[in-house]
């Protein structure tokens, strides 16, 4: 995650007399955290049709300082490594490490390096953040899956970490790409992701060394030089105030420790106070009280953040604290509105103000066009509308903001804010899912009654919103499950997210996410002792395991689902578990056990009077006996299936079952009986109007006639069957 942000909040009263465009200018293109890009750009030249208050397309990045570090990093790429001293090329990718404290400009330096190297790596740049917003390490399996998705490579649901990292190495083996691993907690998380591809380059940002990874080229980032610091301040405060007090500006840079994150916050404080001098800024910074146990290296950023925070009005300060609860660290006006209990419009203004003050940074939209305008989102209507933007709290500010949250907010208030956020997310998911339904469907009509801010203008806009928030939505479910106090809301969230993913992505594309969601549902069901939901979750997980070839895991879960379903006498889940066990044993080729489990399912269906399911199960039992070579048992079951279909009036089903009777008779060495039965099935298929089944039966009759020594009749039936196949291809 980028170490610095730019943001806003309700601007202090000193700015009341400034033109309305001033605040918009400040947030249009934020400076990059590492002291890289610069202050408030002009709105001149913004694309026509851009709505007032919307971020304009960012200008080209202006990098301040770090030229020595950039030169050293580029030199390390070409330098011979320990693994190439013998003259042979190394088997793994070269690893460059940019080390330093959060807020020191590590990420922006890495981004500038990637920008300069992009043309040398035609397969592009892959990015991953290895530390979660809360400070914990992101699971390597999640990171590997996200990188595979970025490469367009499908990964099986429920795959292990080793399987995913192996797939990632295989996908990168023949590519020339840049892999950027930001905010790495340590070598363990990095090493598993390193590709065995010498044409790739890995750039890692971390706070410390990567002990254990051979031939890492480190670049330690300290404070910026005085000139670069003053340049950053000038971009916010303008050149006049810096020119008036150049020595004080250098003193402010020293007070900020040369840290870009602190400088941006200090510059944001100046930018919204046109009457304040650089000397005023220095005095205010120096006056911020410091905790006695605060390490010296953290003091500059602490002072700058506390100064920016102290200038916020109470409502804005509270919103800033609550933003640390945003799932996945992704913030938008809906999240902010729900957390704070204010309107979406008020939250939008507040977030833009936070950007101007350096407290948030905008997140580029992956689907934005060349003009920087992204796909629509709730509340954005019409071709000229601009969506609600997305933001992130810089990782270096996260711990400071979370400390304020614990200091000022009661646990009950935090829980209430989370509940409001989950409830809003559920409503958005229901609205998103409804956009995939027909216009006149009840779901669409219900959504039409929602507030404008919760509606999507089109199905494409809803799908785009889902894709851009997918990781954050999954994280919201994980956090709520881990919290354990909002299980009712979390269950609603997971149910809505599951249906929405299926509606917009389809079962195959959504399978990895669904696997994670079913696992979370199972965790809640076990904790809350909910047998119905436990059985459903186990069945869904077992289905996905079976699809991926993990049959032993599937069997274990199907048995667990059967036990849970029987404990509450749930006939639907019980029947599904019994059939699934039969199907899994069929895949294993254990036909005796398959027939046994199908038989148990048949007893349940017959007891409940479910004749259609009973007919289907008779056929499955007959199929298992056929594969096992038990012709008598197979004939008995297929005939029972045909009789049941006849009683139900399902002529096509009766024809198929009768055809299977003929197949078993032929396998049993009774071709004459098989021919008569097949003729009977053919007449039934004709009466059902099933052309494809009729074609298949004609071809089977032809094969039987050839074996009986009647080639002329066989040719006639085969010709008829082939003509039917042309009209009804199989």
N, C-alpha and C positions, 0 to 999 in steps of 0.2 A: 504494500500500500504506500502511496506517496506520502512522504513524511510531512508535508505541509499543505495547508489549504488556504482558501480565501473565502471570506463569507461576510455575512451581515447580520443584522437584527434591527429592531426599530432604532433608527439613527438617533444619536444624542441631540438635545435641544440646540446645540451650537450650530447644527446644519439646517435649522428651520428656514433660514432665508435663502438657501441655495436653490438653484434651478432643479426641477424635477429630474432632469437628465443626469445630474451628477451621480446620484445613487446608481442609476443604470450603468453609467460608464464604469463605475468601480467594479461592478460584478460581471461586466461583459466578457473579460478575458483575464482570469485571475493569474497572479504571478505563481510560478511553480515553487514548490516548497524549498528547494535546495538553493534558493537565491538565484534561480535560473531565469525565469521570465519576468516581465516587468509590470508594474503598476497599472493604473487605470488607462486603458486605451480609449481613443476617441470613437464616437458613434458615427463619425463621418464615413461614408462608404459602406454602411451596413446594407444588406440586401433589402430591396423594396419588398413591402408586404410583411416585414418583421414587426410583430406586435410590440407596442410600448412595454418596456420593462423586461423584454425577453433578451437572453444572452445573444449577442451578435457572434458571428463567426470569428474565432480567435485569430489574431495575427500571427505571423511567423514568430517562433520562439526566439527570444533574445537571452543568451546565456551570459551570466555574470560570473567572472572568475573561473577557477578550476581548469584553466588551460594547461597548467603543468600536469595535473592529474590525468586529463584527457590524453595528453601526449604520452605519458607513461603507460597508460592502459593500452593504447594502440601499439606501442612498441612491444608490450608483453605478448601480444597476439602473434607477432612474427618471430619472437625470440625462441630459440631452440629449447625444448623442455628436457627434463631428466629422462623422459621415456623415449626421446628421439636422438640422444647423444650417439647411439650406435649407427645412426644414419637411416634407420627404419622409422616409418611413420607410426605415431602413437595410435592405439586402437580406440581410445576414447576421445571425447570432445575436450577441447581446452576450456579451463574454468578460470574466469576472472572474478575476483572478490573485491567488492567495494564495502569496506568496513567503517563503522563509525556509529556515534550515538544517533538515535532517532531525532530528527529535526536538524541534522547537520548537512542535509542536502544530498544524502546518499542516492535516493531514488531519482532525483532530477539529473544528477550526474550520470547515472546509468541510462536514463532516457535520452540524454544528449549523445552519449556514446552510441546507443542503438540507432539513433537518427543518422549519425554519420556513417555507420556501418551498413545501413539497410540495403544499399545498392549492391553490396558484395554478397548478400545472402538472398537469392531469388525466392526461396521458399518461405520468406517472411519471418515475423517475430511472434513467438509464443510467450504469453505472459501468465504468471501464476503468483499469487500471494500466499505465503506459507504460514502466516500467523493470522489467526482469527481476530475479529474486532475486540473480543474480550481479553485477548492476550495469550490464549492457548494456541498450541500448534494445530494447524489444519491437517486432517488425516491424509496420509500419502495416497491412499486409494482414491479419495475425493479429488485430489490434485491431478493424479494421473488420468482419471476419467474425464475431467474438464479439459485437459490438454488433448486427449484423444478426440473429444468432441470438436475442439478447435481445428484439429487436423482432418475432420470429416471421417473418422474411423469409428465404427460402432463397437461398443464394448458390452459384453453380456451382463445382464442384471445379476447382482450378487457375486460378481467375480472377486476373487481375493486380491489383496494388495500385490502379491507377487505376479499374479496373472496380468494385472493391469499394467504394472511397470514393465513387464516383459513385452506386452503389446505396444507400449509406448516406445521402447527401444527399437522394436522391429519397424514401427511406423517411421521413425526418424533415421533409420539405418542408411537409406539411400537419398536423404535430403540434405540440403545446405540451408540450415535455418539458424536463427538466433533464439535461444531459450533464456528468458529473463525470469529469475526466481527472486521475488522481492520479499524482504522482511523475513529471511530464513532464521528460525530459532537456533539451528545448529547443523552440524554436518550430517546427522542421521537423516534428516528430511531431504537434504540435497542429494546425497549419494545415491539414494534409491531412484532418483529421477534422471541421473546423468546418462545420456545416450551413448551407445557404442558407435559413434559416428564422428570420425575425425574432421569431417567437413562442417560440422555444427560448432557453434560457439555458445558457451553457457556463461551468463553474467549473473552473479549472485550478489544480493545486498543483504548484509547481516551486521549484527552488532559486534560480534567477535570472530575469532579465527575458525576455519573449517578443519579442525584437527581430524586427521584420518583420511582425508582426500588428498591423494598425491599430486604434486606439481601444481598447486593452486597459486595463482598470481595475485597477491593481495595489494590493494591500494587503500590506505587508511585516510579517511576524510576528517580533517579538523575544521577549525574556523576559517571563514573566508578572509581574504586580505582586506585591508582598510578601504581601498578604492572600490572593490566590489560591494562592500557593505554600504558605503555611501551612495553608490549607484542605485542599489535597491531602495534605500530610503528616498532618494530623489524621485524615483518613479511614482511613489505615493504622495510625497509632500510637495513635489514640484521643485525646480532648481533654485527658486528664489530663497526659500527658507534655508536651504542647504548652503547657498553661497554666502548668506548673511553670517552664519555661524559654522564655518567649515570644521573648526577644531571641536566644537560641541558635537557635530555630527559624527566625528571620529570617536568621541567619547561615548556616544550612544552605541556605536558599533561595538566598542569594547564592552559596554554594559551588557549588550546582547551576546557577548562571547563569540561574535562572528558567525552565529548560527542563523541560517536563512529563515528557519521557522520563527524564531524570536524577532528577527528583523521585519518579517512580513506582518506579524501582529503589531509591532510598534509602528510600522508604516501605515497600517490600517487605522490605528488610533489617530495618527496625524491627518490622514486623508479626510476624515469626517470632521476635523476641527481646523478649519482654514485659518482661524485666528490664533491658534496655538503655535508657539515657536518650538524649534528643535531643543531649546534649553528646557522648555516646559516638559517635553517628553522625557528628557534625561532625569529631571527632578522626580517626575512621577514614577519612573522605573526604579529609581534609587529608593523611593519611599515605600515600595511594596515590601511588607514584612515577610521574612523567610523562616520556615521551620528550622529548628536547631539541627535536626538530623538529616537535612536535605544535602545530598552530595554536591560538591562544588560544581561539577559539570552540568547538573540539572538546574542550577539557579537561574541562568539567563532565560530559559524557556518558561520556567515557573513564573518569573517576574512579568514577562511579556504577556503570558496568558492571563494571569491574575489582573493585570492592568486592563486588558481588553474586557475581561469578564465584569470587573467592577463598574465599568462604564455603561453596562447594559441596564435598561429598565427591568424591574422585577419580573414582568411577564416574559420578556425575552431571555432573561437569565434562567428562568425555570425551564423554558423550552430547550435551551442549550443543554441543560443537565439531563433532561429526559431523552434527548436524541441519542444518548449512549445506549438506550434500550432498543434502538432500531435493529431489526434482524439482518444479519449479514453486513451490518454497517452501512446499508443502503438507505438513504433518506429521500423521501419525496414529500410534497405537500400533504398527501393523505396520511402518511405515517406521522408527520409532525402534528397535523390537525388532530388525529386520534389520540396521540400521546398527551397533548396539552389540553385537549377538550375545547379547542377553538375552531373557527371556521376554516375552510380550505383556503379562502382568499387571504385571511390574516396570516395563515401559516406560510403561504407563498411569499408574501411580503417579508415576513420575518426571515425566511431562509435566504432570500436575496440580500437582505441586510447583513446576515452573517457572512455571506461571501465577501461583501465589501470590507468587512472588518478582519478578514483573514482567518475566520473561525471554521469555515467549511470550504470545500473545493467542489466544483461541478464535476460530474462524471460524464465523460463523452458517451453519446449514444452510439452503439455499434451499428445501428441501422440508419444513422443520420446521412443525409445526402450531402452533396458538395457544398450546399449553402449552409450546412450546419444545423438545419432544421430536422428534427427527428420525427419518428412516427408518432401518430396521435395516441393520446391516453385519455382516461376518464376526464370528462369536463372540457375536452378540446373538441370543438365542433366547427365544421366549415373548412374550406380549403385553405383559408388564410390563417387558421388558428395555429397557436404554438403549444406544444404539450407541456405538461408539468415536468420540469427538469428533475434530474436526480443528483444527489449530493452525497459526499462522504465526509465524516469527521476525520481529519488527518490522524494517522496512527500515533504520532508523537503527542497529540493533544488528548487522545482517548483516556489514558490513565488519569490525567489531570481533571477531565470532565467527570469521570466516574467517581473520583474522590469527592467532588462537589456533590454529586448525586447522593452518595451515602451520608454526607455531612448535613444536607439540607432537606432531604425528602424522607418521609416516614415510610416504613415498609408497606403499610396499607395503601399509601398513595402510589407507590411504585407498582404494586399489584393492580390497582385500579387502572393506571395508565396502560399497563400491558393488556389488561382485559379489553379496554377500549380499542387498542390497536388490533388485537385479534378479531374482535367483532367487525371492525371496518374491513379488515382483510377478507373475512368470510363474505361480506356483502359484495366486495369487488370481484371475488372469484365467482360468485353466483351470477353477477352481471356479465362477467367475461364468458362463462360457460353458455349463458343464454344466447350470446351473439352467434354461436354456432348452430342454433336451432332455426327452423323456418320462421319467416316474418310473422306469420299468423299463429305461431305456437303459443301455448299458455305461458311458457317461460319468457318469451319475448314480450308478451303483453304485461306480465308482472314487472319486468325490468323497466318498462316504459313509465311505470309509476314511481320509480326511484328518483331521488334528487339528481339534478343535471350533472353534478360532480361525480356521481357514481355510474354514469352511463358511458358507453363507448359509441363512437360515431359509426363504426363498421366492424365487420368480422375480422378484417385484416388488422385493424387497430387493436382489437382485443387480443388477437394472437401475438401481435408484436409486444404488447404490454406483458403478456404471460412469459414470453421468451426473455425479455429484459429483466424480469423480476423472479425468474425461476429459482435461482440460487438463494435469493433472500427469502422466498416463500418456504423453501425447504428448511432453511435455517430457522425461520419462525416456528415451524413445527418442532424441530429438534430442541430449541430453547424451551418452548412451552412444556414439552414432555420431560425434559431434565428438571424443570422447575417443580413440576408435580402438583402445583396448586390450582392450575387452570385446565384440568383434564377435560371438563365438559366442553369448553370453548375449543380446546386443542383437537378433540375428536371431531367437532364440526369443521374445523379448519382442514384437517386431513381428508375428511370425506369430500369436502368441496374441492380441494386441490386435486384429489384423485380423479374426480369426474371431469374437472376442467382440463387436466392434462390429456385424458382420453379423448375428450371432445375436439381438442385443437391439434394434438400431436399424433393421435392414434396409439393403439396398444403397443406396437413394436417400438416406436420411437420413444415412448414414455416409459418403457419397461424398467430401465435402471432407476428412474425416480420413483416409480411405483413400488419397486422392491424395497427402497429405503422407507417409504411411507408405510408399507405393510409391516415392516419391522418395528416402526414407532407405534403403530396401532397395537401390535402384539405386546409391546412393553407396557403400554397403558392398561391393556386388558388384564395382564397378569397382576399389575400393581393394584388395580381396582377390583379384581376378581369378577371379570365380566366374561363368562363362558361363551356367550353367543359371539361376541367380538373376537375372542381368542380363537374360536373355531374358524371364523371367517378369515382372520389374518393368516392363520396357519395354512388354510386351503390355498389362499392366494400366493403365499410364499412358496408352497410346494409346487403349485402350477408353474411358477417361473423357474424353480429349480429343475423341474422335469424338462422344460423347454430347453434348458442349457445343458442337459445331459447329466445333471447331478441327481441320479436316480436314488441313491441311498439316502441322501438328505431329504429328497421328496418323500420317500417312504416313511421316514421318521416323522416328518411333519404331518403327513396324512393320518398317521396313527394318533398323533397328538390331537389333531382336529377331531377325529372320530371320538376320542375319549371325552373331549370338551363338549361336543355336540350331544353325546349320549347322557352326559351328566345333567343336562337341562332338557332332555327329551326334545331336541330340535330335529325334526324329521328331514327337513330340507338339507341342512348341513350334514346330517348323518348319511343320507342317501348319496350326496355328492362325494363324501369321503370314501364310502364303500366303493363307488364306481371308480373313483380315482385310483384307489389301491389296486383294483382289478386292471385298470389300464396301465399302471406302472409295471405290474408283474408281466403284463403282455409284452411291454417293451423289453423286459429282461428275458423274454422267452420262457418264463416259468408258467406254462399254460395251465397246470393243475391249480396253482394258487390263484391265477387270474380267474379261472372258472369258479373257484370257491368264493372269492370276494364278489364277483358279479352275481353269484347265486344269493348271497346275503342281501345284496342291494335289491334283487328281484323280489325276495320275500317281503321287504319293506314296501316296495311299490304295490305289490298285490294286496297287502294288508290295507293300504291306503286307497285302493281302487284306482290307481293311476295306470290305466291300461296302455296308453301310448308309450310311457316309459317302460312298462313291463315288456311290451313287444320288442322295443329296442334292446333291452337287456337279454331277452331270449336269444336275439341275434348275436349279441356279443359272447354269450356263453357258447352258442353254437360255433362261432368263429374260433374260440379258444380250443374247443374239442376237435375242430377240423385240423388246426395246426398240430395238435397233439396226436392225430391219427386215430382218434376214438370215433369211428364213423357212426356207430349206433347212437351214441349220446348226441353227436352233432345233428343227425337227422331228427332226433326227437325235439331238440331245441328249435331248429329252423322251422319244423312243421308247426310247433307251438307259436312261433312268431307269425307265421303265415295265417294261422287261425285267428290270432288276436287282431291282426291288421284287417282281416275280413270282417270281423265283428265291429270294428271301428269304422268301417266304410272307407279305409285307406287302400284304394285299389293299387296304387303305385307301390306302396309298402308291401302289399300282398304279393305283387309280381316279383319284387326283388327277393323276398324271402323264399318264394317258390323256386326262383332261379338258383338260389344257394342250395336248396335241397337237391336240385339236379346236379350241381357241382360236386356235392358230397357223394352222391350215388356214383358219379363217374370215378371219383377218387377210390371208392370202395370196390371198383371193378364190376359195376353193373351198368354198362353203357345203354342197354335197351331201356331200362327204367329211367335212366338219366335223360334219354331222348324224349320219352313220353312226358316226363315232368317239365322238361324245357319247353316243349310245345305248349303245355298248359300255361306256363309262365308267359310265353309269347302272346297268347290270346289275352291274358289278363293285362299285359303291358299295352296292347293295342286298345283295349277298352279304357285304359287310363290315359291314353294319349301321350305316353312318355316315349318320345322318339329315340332318345339316346339309349334308354334301357332296351327298347325293341331292337336297335342296331346291335347292341352287345349280345343279346340273346340269339339273334340270327347268326352272328359269327360263331358263337359257342355251338349252336346246332350244326353248323358246317363242319367244325372240328370233330364233333361226335360222329357225324355221318362218314367222314373220312376214315375214322378209326373202325367203323362198322363195315367198311368196304363199299360205300356207295358214293364214288367221287362225283358223279353227275349231279345228284341231288345236293351234294355239298357245294358244288360250284354255283348252283342256283341260289342257295341261301346266302352264300358269301357275297354274291353280286348284290342281292337285296340289302344285306347288311352294310356294304360299302357305300351304296347310294344313300342309305339313311344317315350314315356317318357324315357324308358331305353336307346334308341338310341340318344335322344335329351333331356337330363335332364333340367328341368326348373331352 
